[in-house]
Amino acid sequence: MADTKVTIVYYSMTGTIDTMARRLAATAEAQGAEVRLRAVGREDAAGAEGSVERPEQPTAEDITWADVVLFGTPSRYGNIAGRLKVFIDSLGAQWANGELADKVYAGFTASQTLHGGQEAVLLSLYTTIHHFGGIVVTPGYTDGSKFVDGNPYGVGHVTGAGNDEPVGDVTNGALDHMVTRAITVSRRLTS
Ligand SMILES: Cc1cc2nc3c(=O)[nH]c(=O)nc-3n(C[C@H](O)[C@H](O)[C@H](O)COP(=O)(O)O)c2cc1C
């Protein structure tokens, strides 16, 4: 089915969230979804190794267009990165018109340390999604991969000091499962 529209909006400073976002986009496209990959704050955002092209900046229309919206942000003291929050806060008119409701949403994050705020970041993001009237589709423990990466709230990658733990099979498996589940639920809602 080519009808599911997926928008991925993220902020990344040193490339981890960028790598995760591109994996989500590739997996969604492989499933026939139409994908918009959008990065905020690209003036200081480092791309993943080998990825020269920066995605466009998001607009409100990228959100209203989508059936599935995935937000990605590094942990910033256990919270959403300011640049992503500024974009989300710019959606007041669309929120007031009800244009952010009834979509599937999920989030992904990264932190340097194991307890660096990943759950807090995602729960904070979902507070906002509840205000949208969005449908939060978290992975839960709905797949064996979730007992490996251990995050039922979304997907989180631990980078280690100096980003010495690159995104690998465990995180990629969790990303694939999350976006597949989001698309599957969205198709059930819109069919
Ligand atoms: C201002 C600031 C605050 C941060 N706060 C935390 C934190 O509280 N816990 C943590 O583990 N990592 C923290 N980090 C590290 C980032 O979360 C980590 O480098 C990021 O997940 C990497 O994502 P990126 O490569 O996409 O930029 C912080 C980084 C910055 C710059």
The ligand as an ORCA input file, in Angstrom:
! r2SCAN-3c Opt
* xyz 0 1
  C      23.014     20.466     26.434
  C      23.101     18.983     26.422
  C      22.454     18.258     27.382
  C      22.542     16.875     27.410
  N      21.918     16.201     28.404
  C      22.118     14.875     28.495
  C      21.593     14.145     29.596
  O      20.933     14.700     30.485
  N      21.836     12.815     29.675
  C      22.562     12.150     28.714
  O      22.770     10.950     28.830
  N      23.051     12.819     27.632
  C      22.855     14.146     27.525
  N      23.381     14.831     26.479
  C      24.068     14.056     25.412
  C      23.160     13.884     24.223
  O      21.882     13.439     24.577
  C      23.765     12.919     23.236
  O      25.008     13.393     22.842
  C      22.809     12.830     22.060
  O      21.853     11.856     22.367
  C      23.420     12.517     20.751
  O      22.431     12.742     19.756
  P      22.847     13.398     18.380
  O      24.106     12.667     17.952
  O      21.714     13.103     17.454
  O      23.081     14.850     18.578
  C      23.299     16.214     26.420
  C      23.929     16.940     25.422
  C      23.849     18.312     25.415
  C      24.559     19.075     24.352
*
